[in-house]
Amino acid sequence: MEVIVTFEKGKMNSDVDQAILPKGEHIESENMDFFSGATVPMRGMSMLTDQGYTNATSLGRLVVPSENLIYNLYKADGVQGLYEYDTSTDTSKDILKSVTGKLNLSAKVPKMNLIGDFIFFTGDGVNPPRRVDRTIVYGTDGFDEKDIQVIQPAPLKAPVLALSDDGSGKNNIKDKFLGFATRYKYIGGEYSAFSPFSPLAFLPESFDYNYATHTNNGMVNNYNTVEITFNTGNDLVEEIEVLFKETGSNAVYVIDSFNKEELGYSDDSD
């Protein structure tokens, strides 16, 4: 079956997937001409910057008119990366660059968006969605996949609880069934999902059945202190939040937040 597509609207739309592209629009366009069966670039485009790479190809572009900035995602022989060009000062700099194939760029990236200081790009059909903090100069291969992935990992394990009685006689958790969890705050202000919740911080007193009221008077917490141990996460984790929820409620509350740098916590430790 012959499929004929026309672009009578003359509108480039890089915000949608090819499968749902409105009729008459196109995703990508180039200034090209056809001559003797060959496709050649049309004259009239200005070279703004020359990175000096061999066989360089632009895989995606993001223009920020309000800041006079252009971001170009590229690949060339032996190198891939993202660089920033400032049209007001005619200067450019690499945001990140890889000579070892870390980016694994192979196809056009039709979607690039700026949210805050993060550049998001996806759509090449090979790699997961990624985001790059444009305020950071990562350098050549100065990054790992975890540095540019969109989904930041949550703590994999529930915090470990140790129950005790401090001898004060006070007990704010006497009749409460509390579960504890953690989540990470990453550099840049992003938060992870919750960790699994711990077993309930509850250990009853000795069985004491009241036949008059048909209740177990020993069903109260024998301990009034909970010591919580958690993992501090990787080097991108800035803070760890300790959370709790009560049985029968969907509300989750933040107990406290622990800043790794201020408290001297090392990475990936308990």
C-alpha positions as CSV (number, residue, x, y, z in Angstrom):
1,M,0.0,0.0,0.0
2,E,1.4,3.4,-1.0
3,V,1.6,5.9,1.8
4,I,1.7,9.6,0.8
5,V,2.5,12.2,3.4
6,T,2.4,15.8,2.7
7,F,3.5,18.7,4.9
8,E,1.1,21.4,3.7
9,K,1.0,23.0,7.1
10,G,4.7,23.7,7.0
11,K,5.0,23.3,10.7
12,M,7.7,21.4,12.6
13,N,6.4,19.7,15.7
14,S,9.1,18.0,17.8
15,D,7.0,17.8,20.9
16,V,5.0,14.6,20.0
17,D,5.8,11.1,19.1
18,Q,5.9,10.1,15.4
19,A,2.9,7.8,16.0
20,I,0.6,10.6,16.9
21,L,2.0,13.4,14.7
22,P,-0.9,15.5,13.4
23,K,-1.5,15.3,9.6
24,G,0.4,17.9,7.7
25,E,3.1,18.4,10.3
26,H,6.7,17.1,10.5
27,I,9.1,16.3,13.3
28,E,12.5,17.3,11.8
29,S,13.5,19.5,8.9
30,E,16.7,20.5,7.2
31,N,17.6,23.0,4.5
32,M,18.2,20.5,1.7
33,D,18.0,20.4,-2.1
34,F,17.8,17.5,-4.5
35,F,20.2,17.6,-7.5
36,S,20.9,14.7,-9.9
37,G,19.5,12.2,-7.4
38,A,21.6,13.4,-4.5
39,T,20.6,15.3,-1.5
40,V,22.9,18.3,-0.7
41,P,22.7,21.0,1.9
42,M,21.4,24.4,0.7
43,R,23.6,27.4,1.1
44,G,22.7,30.0,3.5
45,M,23.2,28.4,6.9
46,S,25.9,30.0,9.1
47,M,28.4,28.0,11.1
48,L,28.2,29.3,14.6
49,T,30.9,27.1,16.2
50,D,33.4,24.5,15.2
51,Q,34.3,21.9,17.7
52,G,36.9,20.4,15.5
53,Y,35.3,16.9,15.4
54,T,35.4,14.5,12.4
55,N,32.1,13.4,10.9
56,A,30.1,15.3,13.6
57,T,26.3,15.0,13.5
58,S,23.7,16.8,15.5
59,L,21.3,14.4,17.2
60,G,19.2,16.9,19.0
61,R,18.9,20.6,19.7
62,L,17.4,22.8,22.4
63,V,17.0,26.6,21.9
64,V,16.5,28.9,24.9
65,P,15.7,32.3,23.3
66,S,15.3,34.1,26.6
67,E,18.9,33.3,27.6
68,N,20.4,33.4,24.1
69,L,21.5,29.8,24.5
70,I,21.6,26.8,22.2
71,Y,22.2,23.2,23.4
72,N,23.4,20.6,20.9
73,L,23.5,16.9,21.5
74,Y,26.1,15.4,19.1
75,K,28.1,12.5,18.1
76,A,31.3,12.3,16.0
77,D,34.2,9.9,15.4
78,G,35.3,8.8,18.9
79,V,33.2,11.3,20.9
80,Q,29.7,12.1,22.0
81,G,28.3,14.8,24.1
82,L,26.3,17.9,24.9
83,Y,27.6,21.4,24.5
84,E,26.2,24.9,25.1
85,Y,26.5,27.8,22.7
86,D,25.9,31.4,23.8
87,T,24.8,33.5,20.9
88,S,25.3,36.8,22.7
89,T,29.0,36.1,23.5
90,D,29.8,33.7,20.6
91,T,31.2,31.2,23.1
92,S,30.6,27.5,23.6
93,K,31.5,24.9,26.2
94,D,31.0,21.2,26.7
95,I,28.5,20.3,29.4
96,L,29.4,16.6,29.2
97,K,31.4,14.6,26.8
98,S,32.3,10.9,26.5
99,V,35.1,9.3,24.5
100,T,34.3,5.8,25.9
101,G,30.7,5.5,24.6
102,K,28.9,6.2,28.0
103,L,26.1,8.1,26.3
104,N,25.5,5.3,23.7
105,L,24.0,7.9,21.3
106,S,23.1,6.4,17.9
107,A,19.9,8.0,16.6
108,K,18.1,11.3,16.5
109,V,16.7,12.6,19.8
110,P,13.5,14.4,18.9
111,K,12.6,15.6,22.4
112,M,14.7,17.9,24.4
113,N,13.2,20.1,27.2
114,L,14.5,22.5,29.8
115,I,12.8,22.3,33.2
116,G,14.6,24.5,35.8
117,D,18.3,23.9,35.2
118,F,17.7,20.3,34.0
119,I,17.9,19.4,30.3
120,F,15.7,16.3,29.6
121,F,16.1,14.3,26.5
122,T,14.6,11.0,25.2
123,G,13.0,9.4,22.2
124,D,16.0,7.7,20.4
125,G,14.4,4.3,21.1
126,V,17.6,2.9,22.6
127,N,18.3,4.7,25.9
128,P,16.1,5.4,28.9
129,P,15.0,9.1,29.5
130,R,17.9,11.2,30.7
131,R,18.5,14.5,32.3
132,V,21.5,16.7,32.6
133,D,22.1,19.5,35.1
134,R,23.3,22.4,32.9
135,T,24.9,24.1,35.9
136,I,27.4,21.3,36.2
137,V,30.4,20.9,33.9
138,Y,30.8,17.1,33.9
139,G,33.9,17.1,31.8
140,T,35.1,14.2,29.7
141,D,33.7,10.9,31.0
142,G,33.3,12.6,34.4
143,F,29.9,11.0,34.9
144,D,28.1,7.7,35.2
145,E,24.7,6.6,34.1
146,K,23.3,7.3,37.6
147,D,24.4,11.0,37.2
148,I,22.1,11.5,34.2
149,Q,19.2,9.1,34.7
150,V,15.8,10.6,35.2
151,I,14.6,8.1,37.8
152,Q,16.7,8.4,41.0
153,P,16.8,5.2,42.9
154,A,15.0,4.8,46.2
155,P,16.4,3.1,49.3
156,L,16.1,-0.6,48.5
157,K,15.7,-1.8,52.1
158,A,13.6,-0.8,55.0
159,P,15.3,0.9,58.0
160,V,16.4,-1.4,60.8
161,L,14.7,-0.8,64.1
162,A,15.9,-1.5,67.7
163,L,13.4,-1.1,70.5
164,S,14.3,-0.2,74.0
165,D,13.0,1.3,77.2
166,D,14.8,4.5,78.4
167,G,13.4,4.2,81.9
168,S,11.7,7.6,81.8
169,G,8.2,6.2,82.4
170,K,6.9,8.2,79.4
171,N,5.6,6.3,76.4
172,N,4.2,8.2,73.4
173,I,4.0,5.0,71.3
174,K,2.2,3.0,74.0
175,D,-0.9,2.3,71.9
176,K,0.4,3.1,68.4
177,F,1.5,0.7,65.6
178,L,4.1,2.7,63.6
179,G,6.1,1.7,60.6
180,F,9.2,3.6,59.5
181,A,10.7,4.2,56.0
182,T,13.3,6.6,54.4
183,R,13.6,8.5,51.2
184,Y,16.6,10.3,49.6
185,K,16.9,14.0,48.6
186,Y,19.3,14.3,45.8
187,I,21.6,17.1,44.7
188,G,19.4,19.4,42.7
189,G,16.4,19.0,45.0
190,E,15.0,15.8,43.5
191,Y,13.4,13.2,45.9
192,S,13.3,9.4,45.5
193,A,10.4,7.2,46.2
194,F,9.9,5.7,49.7
195,S,11.9,2.7,50.9
196,P,9.9,-0.3,52.0
197,F,8.3,0.3,55.4
198,S,9.8,-1.5,58.4
199,P,8.0,-4.0,60.6
200,L,5.8,-2.3,63.2
201,A,7.7,-0.8,66.1
202,F,5.6,-2.7,68.6
203,L,6.3,-5.4,71.1
204,P,3.4,-6.1,73.6
205,E,3.7,-6.6,77.3
206,S,2.8,-10.0,78.9
207,F,-0.6,-11.4,78.1
208,D,-3.1,-10.0,80.6
209,Y,-6.7,-10.9,79.7
210,N,-9.5,-9.0,81.5
211,Y,-12.5,-11.3,81.6
212,A,-14.8,-8.5,82.7
213,T,-14.1,-6.3,79.7
214,H,-12.9,-9.1,77.3
215,T,-9.8,-7.2,76.5
216,N,-6.1,-8.0,76.6
217,N,-4.6,-5.3,78.9
218,G,-1.1,-6.5,77.9
219,M,-1.6,-5.3,74.3
220,V,0.4,-2.1,74.8
221,N,3.9,-1.3,73.7
222,N,6.5,-2.6,76.1
223,Y,9.1,-0.1,74.8
224,N,9.1,3.6,74.4
225,T,12.3,4.2,72.3
226,V,13.0,3.4,68.7
227,E,16.5,3.5,67.3
228,I,16.5,3.7,63.5
229,T,19.4,2.6,61.3
230,F,19.3,3.5,57.6
231,N,21.6,3.4,54.5
232,T,23.0,6.8,53.4
233,G,22.8,6.2,49.7
234,N,25.3,7.0,46.9
235,D,27.3,10.2,46.4
236,L,24.4,12.0,44.7
237,V,22.3,11.8,47.9
238,E,22.3,15.0,49.8
239,E,19.9,14.2,52.6
240,I,18.0,11.3,54.1
241,E,14.5,11.8,55.4
242,V,13.1,9.4,58.0
243,L,9.4,8.9,57.6
244,F,6.6,7.1,59.6
245,K,3.0,6.1,59.1
246,E,0.5,4.6,61.5
247,T,-1.5,1.5,60.8
248,G,-4.9,2.3,59.5
249,S,-3.8,5.6,57.9
250,N,-2.4,6.5,54.5
251,A,-0.7,9.7,55.8
252,V,3.1,9.6,55.8
253,Y,4.9,12.1,58.1
254,V,8.5,13.3,58.0
255,I,10.3,12.8,61.4
256,D,13.6,14.5,60.5
257,S,16.0,15.1,57.7
258,F,19.7,14.3,58.0
259,N,22.2,16.2,55.8
260,K,25.2,14.0,55.0
261,E,27.7,16.7,54.6
262,E,26.8,18.5,57.9
263,L,26.7,15.2,59.9
264,G,29.8,13.7,58.2
265,Y,28.0,10.7,56.8
266,S,29.9,8.6,54.3
267,D,28.3,7.2,51.1
268,D,26.6,3.9,51.0
269,S,26.9,3.3,54.7
270,D,24.6,2.4,57.6
